[in-house]
Amino acid sequence: MATYTNAADEIITGNGNDVIYALGGDDYIETNGGADTIYGGAGHDYILSGAGADVVDGGAGNDYIEAGAGNDKVYGGAGNDDLYGGAGRDTLDGGTGADNIIGGRGDDVMTAGNDSAVDRFYFSNSDTSPTGRDVIYGFDAQNEDKIVLNNVWITEINNVDVDMGNPFTNDTLLVLSNGQEILLVDVAYGFNGADVEYGSWA
């Protein structure tokens, strides 16, 4: 386990199973192979986790987190975060703030923040699979959360009943033009075409 400072640290590790506490500051953190655990702490952190089943918590601040191959768990925390899941069955939680979330290859589980900020979930033809299903929890149409599509489009919008515990939300299954499915669980105020944007991203 390595604990760093409240300054802007540059942290690069090898292929072992690392545990990193970066504390405060605008940190640069890069890990390679191994099942790593990374706590970014307060600050605008830039975190790259390599191959392996990693756990990454950005902490407070506007963080950029890119997880590599493996079944990763990524938490943005407070702030306007950019989260990239990479290949694998990832869990991505933006936390509070206006977050951009890209699941990447694999059947991912994503969670929108429980606040009024606008979260965006990105899907492209190259990052989706005709046999795959991604799940998004807490999509809030009233606060203008968005599904952003690149080189793919929605062919079906189906109302389904997954979560029977909340009478004030709906569940919606989206089918994309390449066969990929996106399941929206607990959609506040319903889903419609106004909740979709089209564009490209790096």
Biotite code that builds the C-alpha atoms (Angstrom):
import biotite.structure as struc

atoms = struc.array([
    struc.Atom([0.000, 0.000, 0.000], chain_id="A", res_id=1, res_name="MET", atom_name="CA", element="C"),
    struc.Atom([1.331, 3.435, -0.892], chain_id="A", res_id=2, res_name="ALA", atom_name="CA", element="C"),
    struc.Atom([0.054, 6.721, 0.538], chain_id="A", res_id=3, res_name="THR", atom_name="CA", element="C"),
    struc.Atom([1.073, 9.936, -1.175], chain_id="A", res_id=4, res_name="TYR", atom_name="CA", element="C"),
    struc.Atom([0.743, 13.654, -0.410], chain_id="A", res_id=5, res_name="THR", atom_name="CA", element="C"),
    struc.Atom([-1.789, 16.451, -0.735], chain_id="A", res_id=6, res_name="ASN", atom_name="CA", element="C"),
    struc.Atom([0.284, 17.905, -3.572], chain_id="A", res_id=7, res_name="ALA", atom_name="CA", element="C"),
    struc.Atom([-0.058, 17.090, -7.279], chain_id="A", res_id=8, res_name="ALA", atom_name="CA", element="C"),
    struc.Atom([1.582, 13.663, -7.363], chain_id="A", res_id=9, res_name="ASP", atom_name="CA", element="C"),
    struc.Atom([2.710, 11.646, -10.390], chain_id="A", res_id=10, res_name="GLU", atom_name="CA", element="C"),
    struc.Atom([2.272, 7.959, -9.606], chain_id="A", res_id=11, res_name="ILE", atom_name="CA", element="C"),
    struc.Atom([3.226, 5.164, -12.019], chain_id="A", res_id=12, res_name="ILE", atom_name="CA", element="C"),
    struc.Atom([3.297, 1.535, -10.892], chain_id="A", res_id=13, res_name="THR", atom_name="CA", element="C"),
    struc.Atom([4.185, -1.863, -12.348], chain_id="A", res_id=14, res_name="GLY", atom_name="CA", element="C"),
    struc.Atom([2.292, -5.112, -12.844], chain_id="A", res_id=15, res_name="ASN", atom_name="CA", element="C"),
    struc.Atom([1.571, -6.016, -9.211], chain_id="A", res_id=16, res_name="GLY", atom_name="CA", element="C"),
    struc.Atom([-1.654, -5.703, -7.223], chain_id="A", res_id=17, res_name="ASN", atom_name="CA", element="C"),
    struc.Atom([-1.246, -2.111, -6.057], chain_id="A", res_id=18, res_name="ASP", atom_name="CA", element="C"),
    struc.Atom([-3.166, -0.106, -3.443], chain_id="A", res_id=19, res_name="VAL", atom_name="CA", element="C"),
    struc.Atom([-2.775, 3.656, -3.877], chain_id="A", res_id=20, res_name="ILE", atom_name="CA", element="C"),
    struc.Atom([-4.039, 6.495, -1.691], chain_id="A", res_id=21, res_name="TYR", atom_name="CA", element="C"),
    struc.Atom([-3.259, 9.693, -3.594], chain_id="A", res_id=22, res_name="ALA", atom_name="CA", element="C"),
    struc.Atom([-4.871, 12.112, -1.069], chain_id="A", res_id=23, res_name="LEU", atom_name="CA", element="C"),
    struc.Atom([-5.416, 15.727, -2.198], chain_id="A", res_id=24, res_name="GLY", atom_name="CA", element="C"),
    struc.Atom([-4.005, 17.482, -5.235], chain_id="A", res_id=25, res_name="GLY", atom_name="CA", element="C"),
    struc.Atom([-4.414, 17.139, -8.987], chain_id="A", res_id=26, res_name="ASP", atom_name="CA", element="C"),
    struc.Atom([-2.769, 13.747, -9.352], chain_id="A", res_id=27, res_name="ASP", atom_name="CA", element="C"),
    struc.Atom([-1.628, 11.701, -12.349], chain_id="A", res_id=28, res_name="TYR", atom_name="CA", element="C"),
    struc.Atom([-1.961, 7.987, -11.593], chain_id="A", res_id=29, res_name="ILE", atom_name="CA", element="C"),
    struc.Atom([-1.089, 5.175, -13.991], chain_id="A", res_id=30, res_name="GLU", atom_name="CA", element="C"),
    struc.Atom([-1.079, 1.488, -13.117], chain_id="A", res_id=31, res_name="THR", atom_name="CA", element="C"),
    struc.Atom([-0.268, -1.476, -15.337], chain_id="A", res_id=32, res_name="ASN", atom_name="CA", element="C"),
    struc.Atom([-1.327, -5.111, -14.931], chain_id="A", res_id=33, res_name="GLY", atom_name="CA", element="C"),
    struc.Atom([-2.718, -6.481, -11.694], chain_id="A", res_id=34, res_name="GLY", atom_name="CA", element="C"),
    struc.Atom([-5.834, -6.056, -9.607], chain_id="A", res_id=35, res_name="ALA", atom_name="CA", element="C"),
    struc.Atom([-5.273, -2.497, -8.406], chain_id="A", res_id=36, res_name="ASP", atom_name="CA", element="C"),
    struc.Atom([-7.155, -0.344, -5.899], chain_id="A", res_id=37, res_name="THR", atom_name="CA", element="C"),
    struc.Atom([-6.844, 3.401, -6.434], chain_id="A", res_id=38, res_name="ILE", atom_name="CA", element="C"),
    struc.Atom([-8.201, 6.246, -4.306], chain_id="A", res_id=39, res_name="TYR", atom_name="CA", element="C"),
    struc.Atom([-7.676, 9.558, -6.064], chain_id="A", res_id=40, res_name="GLY", atom_name="CA", element="C"),
    struc.Atom([-8.762, 11.761, -3.161], chain_id="A", res_id=41, res_name="GLY", atom_name="CA", element="C"),
    struc.Atom([-9.724, 15.411, -3.530], chain_id="A", res_id=42, res_name="ALA", atom_name="CA", element="C"),
    struc.Atom([-8.520, 17.180, -6.651], chain_id="A", res_id=43, res_name="GLY", atom_name="CA", element="C"),
    struc.Atom([-8.863, 16.960, -10.407], chain_id="A", res_id=44, res_name="HIS", atom_name="CA", element="C"),
    struc.Atom([-7.204, 13.595, -10.960], chain_id="A", res_id=45, res_name="ASP", atom_name="CA", element="C"),
    struc.Atom([-6.168, 11.830, -14.177], chain_id="A", res_id=46, res_name="TYR", atom_name="CA", element="C"),
    struc.Atom([-6.240, 8.080, -13.599], chain_id="A", res_id=47, res_name="ILE", atom_name="CA", element="C"),
    struc.Atom([-5.331, 5.266, -15.991], chain_id="A", res_id=48, res_name="LEU", atom_name="CA", element="C"),
    struc.Atom([-5.719, 1.744, -14.631], chain_id="A", res_id=49, res_name="SER", atom_name="CA", element="C"),
    struc.Atom([-4.259, -1.106, -16.659], chain_id="A", res_id=50, res_name="GLY", atom_name="CA", element="C"),
    struc.Atom([-5.429, -4.631, -17.328], chain_id="A", res_id=51, res_name="ALA", atom_name="CA", element="C"),
    struc.Atom([-6.934, -6.433, -14.337], chain_id="A", res_id=52, res_name="GLY", atom_name="CA", element="C"),
    struc.Atom([-9.992, -6.267, -12.117], chain_id="A", res_id=53, res_name="ALA", atom_name="CA", element="C"),
    struc.Atom([-9.397, -2.787, -10.699], chain_id="A", res_id=54, res_name="ASP", atom_name="CA", element="C"),
    struc.Atom([-11.302, -0.654, -8.196], chain_id="A", res_id=55, res_name="VAL", atom_name="CA", element="C"),
    struc.Atom([-10.941, 3.088, -8.813], chain_id="A", res_id=56, res_name="VAL", atom_name="CA", element="C"),
    struc.Atom([-12.463, 5.869, -6.704], chain_id="A", res_id=57, res_name="ASP", atom_name="CA", element="C"),
    struc.Atom([-11.763, 9.337, -8.050], chain_id="A", res_id=58, res_name="GLY", atom_name="CA", element="C"),
    struc.Atom([-12.949, 11.186, -4.945], chain_id="A", res_id=59, res_name="GLY", atom_name="CA", element="C"),
    struc.Atom([-14.017, 14.826, -5.010], chain_id="A", res_id=60, res_name="ALA", atom_name="CA", element="C"),
    struc.Atom([-13.015, 16.845, -8.054], chain_id="A", res_id=61, res_name="GLY", atom_name="CA", element="C"),
    struc.Atom([-13.432, 16.758, -11.816], chain_id="A", res_id=62, res_name="ASN", atom_name="CA", element="C"),
    struc.Atom([-11.695, 13.470, -12.568], chain_id="A", res_id=63, res_name="ASP", atom_name="CA", element="C"),
    struc.Atom([-10.755, 11.627, -15.754], chain_id="A", res_id=64, res_name="TYR", atom_name="CA", element="C"),
    struc.Atom([-10.705, 7.864, -15.169], chain_id="A", res_id=65, res_name="ILE", atom_name="CA", element="C"),
    struc.Atom([-9.891, 5.331, -17.866], chain_id="A", res_id=66, res_name="GLU", atom_name="CA", element="C"),
    struc.Atom([-10.033, 1.679, -16.836], chain_id="A", res_id=67, res_name="ALA", atom_name="CA", element="C"),
    struc.Atom([-8.282, -0.944, -18.927], chain_id="A", res_id=68, res_name="GLY", atom_name="CA", element="C"),
    struc.Atom([-9.286, -4.485, -19.785], chain_id="A", res_id=69, res_name="ALA", atom_name="CA", element="C"),
    struc.Atom([-10.900, -6.424, -16.938], chain_id="A", res_id=70, res_name="GLY", atom_name="CA", element="C"),
    struc.Atom([-14.047, -6.327, -14.846], chain_id="A", res_id=71, res_name="ASN", atom_name="CA", element="C"),
    struc.Atom([-13.495, -2.963, -13.175], chain_id="A", res_id=72, res_name="ASP", atom_name="CA", element="C"),
    struc.Atom([-15.407, -0.933, -10.602], chain_id="A", res_id=73, res_name="LYS", atom_name="CA", element="C"),
    struc.Atom([-15.103, 2.809, -11.177], chain_id="A", res_id=74, res_name="VAL", atom_name="CA", element="C"),
    struc.Atom([-16.556, 5.530, -8.954], chain_id="A", res_id=75, res_name="TYR", atom_name="CA", element="C"),
    struc.Atom([-16.317, 9.165, -9.970], chain_id="A", res_id=76, res_name="GLY", atom_name="CA", element="C"),
    struc.Atom([-17.364, 10.719, -6.658], chain_id="A", res_id=77, res_name="GLY", atom_name="CA", element="C"),
    struc.Atom([-18.367, 14.373, -6.421], chain_id="A", res_id=78, res_name="ALA", atom_name="CA", element="C"),
    struc.Atom([-17.529, 16.485, -9.453], chain_id="A", res_id=79, res_name="GLY", atom_name="CA", element="C"),
    struc.Atom([-17.926, 16.532, -13.226], chain_id="A", res_id=80, res_name="ASN", atom_name="CA", element="C"),
    struc.Atom([-16.177, 13.289, -14.141], chain_id="A", res_id=81, res_name="ASP", atom_name="CA", element="C"),
    struc.Atom([-15.276, 11.450, -17.347], chain_id="A", res_id=82, res_name="ASP", atom_name="CA", element="C"),
    struc.Atom([-15.386, 7.658, -16.878], chain_id="A", res_id=83, res_name="LEU", atom_name="CA", element="C"),
    struc.Atom([-14.246, 5.093, -19.462], chain_id="A", res_id=84, res_name="TYR", atom_name="CA", element="C"),
    struc.Atom([-14.799, 1.419, -18.694], chain_id="A", res_id=85, res_name="GLY", atom_name="CA", element="C"),
    struc.Atom([-12.755, -0.267, -21.416], chain_id="A", res_id=86, res_name="GLY", atom_name="CA", element="C"),
    struc.Atom([-13.135, -3.960, -22.225], chain_id="A", res_id=87, res_name="ALA", atom_name="CA", element="C"),
    struc.Atom([-14.832, -6.131, -19.602], chain_id="A", res_id=88, res_name="GLY", atom_name="CA", element="C"),
    struc.Atom([-17.953, -6.237, -17.460], chain_id="A", res_id=89, res_name="ARG", atom_name="CA", element="C"),
    struc.Atom([-17.514, -2.928, -15.671], chain_id="A", res_id=90, res_name="ASP", atom_name="CA", element="C"),
    struc.Atom([-19.449, -1.093, -12.971], chain_id="A", res_id=91, res_name="THR", atom_name="CA", element="C"),
    struc.Atom([-19.368, 2.685, -13.490], chain_id="A", res_id=92, res_name="LEU", atom_name="CA", element="C"),
    struc.Atom([-20.899, 5.150, -11.029], chain_id="A", res_id=93, res_name="ASP", atom_name="CA", element="C"),
    struc.Atom([-20.492, 8.825, -11.795], chain_id="A", res_id=94, res_name="GLY", atom_name="CA", element="C"),
    struc.Atom([-21.581, 10.079, -8.374], chain_id="A", res_id=95, res_name="GLY", atom_name="CA", element="C"),
    struc.Atom([-22.799, 13.653, -8.095], chain_id="A", res_id=96, res_name="THR", atom_name="CA", element="C"),
    struc.Atom([-22.052, 16.165, -10.815], chain_id="A", res_id=97, res_name="GLY", atom_name="CA", element="C"),
    struc.Atom([-22.417, 16.280, -14.598], chain_id="A", res_id=98, res_name="ALA", atom_name="CA", element="C"),
    struc.Atom([-20.673, 13.090, -15.688], chain_id="A", res_id=99, res_name="ASP", atom_name="CA", element="C"),
    struc.Atom([-19.759, 11.536, -19.033], chain_id="A", res_id=100, res_name="ASN", atom_name="CA", element="C"),
    struc.Atom([-19.769, 7.731, -18.917], chain_id="A", res_id=101, res_name="ILE", atom_name="CA", element="C"),
    struc.Atom([-18.539, 5.364, -21.635], chain_id="A", res_id=102, res_name="ILE", atom_name="CA", element="C"),
    struc.Atom([-18.858, 1.683, -20.793], chain_id="A", res_id=103, res_name="GLY", atom_name="CA", element="C"),
    struc.Atom([-16.825, 0.333, -23.703], chain_id="A", res_id=104, res_name="GLY", atom_name="CA", element="C"),
    struc.Atom([-16.736, -3.330, -24.705], chain_id="A", res_id=105, res_name="ARG", atom_name="CA", element="C"),
    struc.Atom([-18.581, -5.728, -22.410], chain_id="A", res_id=106, res_name="GLY", atom_name="CA", element="C"),
    struc.Atom([-21.894, -5.814, -20.568], chain_id="A", res_id=107, res_name="ASP", atom_name="CA", element="C"),
    struc.Atom([-21.577, -2.861, -18.203], chain_id="A", res_id=108, res_name="ASP", atom_name="CA", element="C"),
    struc.Atom([-23.628, -1.505, -15.307], chain_id="A", res_id=109, res_name="VAL", atom_name="CA", element="C"),
    struc.Atom([-23.748, 2.288, -15.075], chain_id="A", res_id=110, res_name="MET", atom_name="CA", element="C"),
    struc.Atom([-25.356, 4.591, -12.520], chain_id="A", res_id=111, res_name="THR", atom_name="CA", element="C"),
    struc.Atom([-26.426, 8.203, -12.892], chain_id="A", res_id=112, res_name="ALA", atom_name="CA", element="C"),
    struc.Atom([-25.915, 10.584, -9.998], chain_id="A", res_id=113, res_name="GLY", atom_name="CA", element="C"),
    struc.Atom([-28.857, 11.313, -7.717], chain_id="A", res_id=114, res_name="ASN", atom_name="CA", element="C"),
    struc.Atom([-28.837, 15.046, -8.389], chain_id="A", res_id=115, res_name="ASP", atom_name="CA", element="C"),
    struc.Atom([-30.039, 17.636, -10.893], chain_id="A", res_id=116, res_name="SER", atom_name="CA", element="C"),
    struc.Atom([-26.856, 17.623, -13.000], chain_id="A", res_id=117, res_name="ALA", atom_name="CA", element="C"),
    struc.Atom([-26.989, 16.247, -16.556], chain_id="A", res_id=118, res_name="VAL", atom_name="CA", element="C"),
    struc.Atom([-25.258, 12.888, -17.021], chain_id="A", res_id=119, res_name="ASP", atom_name="CA", element="C"),
    struc.Atom([-24.421, 11.533, -20.471], chain_id="A", res_id=120, res_name="ARG", atom_name="CA", element="C"),
    struc.Atom([-23.983, 7.871, -21.418], chain_id="A", res_id=121, res_name="PHE", atom_name="CA", element="C"),
    struc.Atom([-22.113, 7.185, -24.652], chain_id="A", res_id=122, res_name="TYR", atom_name="CA", element="C"),
    struc.Atom([-22.524, 4.241, -27.034], chain_id="A", res_id=123, res_name="PHE", atom_name="CA", element="C"),
    struc.Atom([-20.866, 3.683, -30.390], chain_id="A", res_id=124, res_name="SER", atom_name="CA", element="C"),
    struc.Atom([-21.111, 0.909, -32.955], chain_id="A", res_id=125, res_name="ASN", atom_name="CA", element="C"),
    struc.Atom([-17.497, -0.105, -32.267], chain_id="A", res_id=126, res_name="SER", atom_name="CA", element="C"),
    struc.Atom([-18.039, -0.344, -28.492], chain_id="A", res_id=127, res_name="ASP", atom_name="CA", element="C"),
    struc.Atom([-21.262, -2.355, -28.513], chain_id="A", res_id=128, res_name="THR", atom_name="CA", element="C"),
    struc.Atom([-22.131, -5.948, -29.361], chain_id="A", res_id=129, res_name="SER", atom_name="CA", element="C"),
    struc.Atom([-25.208, -7.488, -31.019], chain_id="A", res_id=130, res_name="PRO", atom_name="CA", element="C"),
    struc.Atom([-25.410, -9.968, -28.132], chain_id="A", res_id=131, res_name="THR", atom_name="CA", element="C"),
    struc.Atom([-24.702, -7.489, -25.344], chain_id="A", res_id=132, res_name="GLY", atom_name="CA", element="C"),
    struc.Atom([-26.804, -5.634, -22.795], chain_id="A", res_id=133, res_name="ARG", atom_name="CA", element="C"),
    struc.Atom([-25.716, -2.622, -20.763], chain_id="A", res_id=134, res_name="ASP", atom_name="CA", element="C"),
    struc.Atom([-27.725, -1.488, -17.743], chain_id="A", res_id=135, res_name="VAL", atom_name="CA", element="C"),
    struc.Atom([-28.190, 2.097, -16.551], chain_id="A", res_id=136, res_name="ILE", atom_name="CA", element="C"),
    struc.Atom([-29.676, 2.853, -13.132], chain_id="A", res_id=137, res_name="TYR", atom_name="CA", element="C"),
    struc.Atom([-31.306, 6.153, -12.204], chain_id="A", res_id=138, res_name="GLY", atom_name="CA", element="C"),
    struc.Atom([-31.582, 7.748, -15.656], chain_id="A", res_id=139, res_name="PHE", atom_name="CA", element="C"),
    struc.Atom([-33.394, 11.050, -15.029], chain_id="A", res_id=140, res_name="ASP", atom_name="CA", element="C"),
    struc.Atom([-35.254, 12.364, -18.053], chain_id="A", res_id=141, res_name="ALA", atom_name="CA", element="C"),
    struc.Atom([-36.639, 15.350, -16.139], chain_id="A", res_id=142, res_name="GLN", atom_name="CA", element="C"),
    struc.Atom([-33.126, 16.619, -15.422], chain_id="A", res_id=143, res_name="ASN", atom_name="CA", element="C"),
    struc.Atom([-32.176, 15.954, -19.059], chain_id="A", res_id=144, res_name="GLU", atom_name="CA", element="C"),
    struc.Atom([-29.812, 12.999, -18.726], chain_id="A", res_id=145, res_name="ASP", atom_name="CA", element="C"),
    struc.Atom([-28.824, 11.880, -22.223], chain_id="A", res_id=146, res_name="LYS", atom_name="CA", element="C"),
    struc.Atom([-28.030, 8.770, -24.238], chain_id="A", res_id=147, res_name="ILE", atom_name="CA", element="C"),
    struc.Atom([-25.391, 9.784, -26.817], chain_id="A", res_id=148, res_name="VAL", atom_name="CA", element="C"),
    struc.Atom([-25.042, 7.562, -29.905], chain_id="A", res_id=149, res_name="LEU", atom_name="CA", element="C"),
    struc.Atom([-22.270, 7.416, -32.515], chain_id="A", res_id=150, res_name="ASN", atom_name="CA", element="C"),
    struc.Atom([-22.768, 5.478, -35.777], chain_id="A", res_id=151, res_name="ASN", atom_name="CA", element="C"),
    struc.Atom([-25.660, 3.557, -34.251], chain_id="A", res_id=152, res_name="VAL", atom_name="CA", element="C"),
    struc.Atom([-29.304, 4.409, -33.577], chain_id="A", res_id=153, res_name="TRP", atom_name="CA", element="C"),
    struc.Atom([-32.325, 3.231, -31.603], chain_id="A", res_id=154, res_name="ILE", atom_name="CA", element="C"),
    struc.Atom([-34.718, 0.877, -33.394], chain_id="A", res_id=155, res_name="THR", atom_name="CA", element="C"),
    struc.Atom([-36.988, -0.056, -30.471], chain_id="A", res_id=156, res_name="GLU", atom_name="CA", element="C"),
    struc.Atom([-38.132, 1.557, -27.213], chain_id="A", res_id=157, res_name="ILE", atom_name="CA", element="C"),
    struc.Atom([-39.957, -0.946, -25.001], chain_id="A", res_id=158, res_name="ASN", atom_name="CA", element="C"),
    struc.Atom([-41.522, -0.431, -21.587], chain_id="A", res_id=159, res_name="ASN", atom_name="CA", element="C"),
    struc.Atom([-40.590, -3.318, -19.300], chain_id="A", res_id=160, res_name="VAL", atom_name="CA", element="C"),
    struc.Atom([-41.088, -4.101, -15.620], chain_id="A", res_id=161, res_name="ASP", atom_name="CA", element="C"),
    struc.Atom([-37.795, -4.883, -13.917], chain_id="A", res_id=162, res_name="VAL", atom_name="CA", element="C"),
    struc.Atom([-38.028, -2.987, -10.617], chain_id="A", res_id=163, res_name="ASP", atom_name="CA", element="C"),
    struc.Atom([-41.501, -3.321, -9.096], chain_id="A", res_id=164, res_name="MET", atom_name="CA", element="C"),
    struc.Atom([-40.509, -1.535, -5.896], chain_id="A", res_id=165, res_name="GLY", atom_name="CA", element="C"),
    struc.Atom([-40.874, 2.060, -7.099], chain_id="A", res_id=166, res_name="ASN", atom_name="CA", element="C"),
    struc.Atom([-44.267, 3.096, -8.554], chain_id="A", res_id=167, res_name="PRO", atom_name="CA", element="C"),
    struc.Atom([-42.911, 6.531, -9.582], chain_id="A", res_id=168, res_name="PHE", atom_name="CA", element="C"),
    struc.Atom([-40.327, 5.279, -12.079], chain_id="A", res_id=169, res_name="THR", atom_name="CA", element="C"),
    struc.Atom([-40.383, 3.185, -15.241], chain_id="A", res_id=170, res_name="ASN", atom_name="CA", element="C"),
    struc.Atom([-38.036, 0.652, -16.778], chain_id="A", res_id=171, res_name="ASP", atom_name="CA", element="C"),
    struc.Atom([-37.200, 0.954, -20.465], chain_id="A", res_id=172, res_name="THR", atom_name="CA", element="C"),
    struc.Atom([-35.394, -1.399, -22.840], chain_id="A", res_id=173, res_name="LEU", atom_name="CA", element="C"),
    struc.Atom([-33.684, 0.220, -25.827], chain_id="A", res_id=174, res_name="LEU", atom_name="CA", element="C"),
    struc.Atom([-32.603, -1.864, -28.817], chain_id="A", res_id=175, res_name="VAL", atom_name="CA", element="C"),
    struc.Atom([-29.898, -0.383, -31.051], chain_id="A", res_id=176, res_name="LEU", atom_name="CA", element="C"),
    struc.Atom([-29.499, -0.860, -34.781], chain_id="A", res_id=177, res_name="SER", atom_name="CA", element="C"),
    struc.Atom([-26.679, -3.406, -34.296], chain_id="A", res_id=178, res_name="ASN", atom_name="CA", element="C"),
    struc.Atom([-28.725, -5.504, -31.826], chain_id="A", res_id=179, res_name="GLY", atom_name="CA", element="C"),
    struc.Atom([-27.147, -4.142, -28.631], chain_id="A", res_id=180, res_name="GLN", atom_name="CA", element="C"),
    struc.Atom([-29.594, -3.594, -25.759], chain_id="A", res_id=181, res_name="GLU", atom_name="CA", element="C"),
    struc.Atom([-29.591, -0.838, -23.142], chain_id="A", res_id=182, res_name="ILE", atom_name="CA", element="C"),
    struc.Atom([-31.788, -1.446, -20.108], chain_id="A", res_id=183, res_name="LEU", atom_name="CA", element="C"),
    struc.Atom([-32.780, 1.692, -18.193], chain_id="A", res_id=184, res_name="LEU", atom_name="CA", element="C"),
    struc.Atom([-33.871, 0.806, -14.661], chain_id="A", res_id=185, res_name="VAL", atom_name="CA", element="C"),
    struc.Atom([-35.822, 3.344, -12.584], chain_id="A", res_id=186, res_name="ASP", atom_name="CA", element="C"),
    struc.Atom([-36.232, 6.004, -15.258], chain_id="A", res_id=187, res_name="VAL", atom_name="CA", element="C"),
    struc.Atom([-37.583, 9.174, -13.688], chain_id="A", res_id=188, res_name="ALA", atom_name="CA", element="C"),
    struc.Atom([-40.332, 10.814, -15.790], chain_id="A", res_id=189, res_name="TYR", atom_name="CA", element="C"),
    struc.Atom([-40.081, 8.386, -18.702], chain_id="A", res_id=190, res_name="GLY", atom_name="CA", element="C"),
    struc.Atom([-37.806, 8.082, -21.719], chain_id="A", res_id=191, res_name="PHE", atom_name="CA", element="C"),
    struc.Atom([-38.424, 9.526, -25.173], chain_id="A", res_id=192, res_name="ASN", atom_name="CA", element="C"),
    struc.Atom([-36.596, 10.696, -28.273], chain_id="A", res_id=193, res_name="GLY", atom_name="CA", element="C"),
    struc.Atom([-35.646, 14.011, -26.663], chain_id="A", res_id=194, res_name="ALA", atom_name="CA", element="C"),
    struc.Atom([-33.335, 12.092, -24.331], chain_id="A", res_id=195, res_name="ASP", atom_name="CA", element="C"),
    struc.Atom([-31.096, 11.002, -27.235], chain_id="A", res_id=196, res_name="VAL", atom_name="CA", element="C"),
    struc.Atom([-28.201, 12.904, -28.791], chain_id="A", res_id=197, res_name="GLU", atom_name="CA", element="C"),
    struc.Atom([-26.034, 11.947, -31.765], chain_id="A", res_id=198, res_name="TYR", atom_name="CA", element="C"),
    struc.Atom([-22.376, 12.811, -32.040], chain_id="A", res_id=199, res_name="GLY", atom_name="CA", element="C"),
    struc.Atom([-18.813, 11.562, -31.958], chain_id="A", res_id=200, res_name="SER", atom_name="CA", element="C"),
    struc.Atom([-16.112, 11.643, -29.330], chain_id="A", res_id=201, res_name="TRP", atom_name="CA", element="C"),
    struc.Atom([-12.435, 10.807, -29.001], chain_id="A", res_id=202, res_name="ALA", atom_name="CA", element="C"),
])
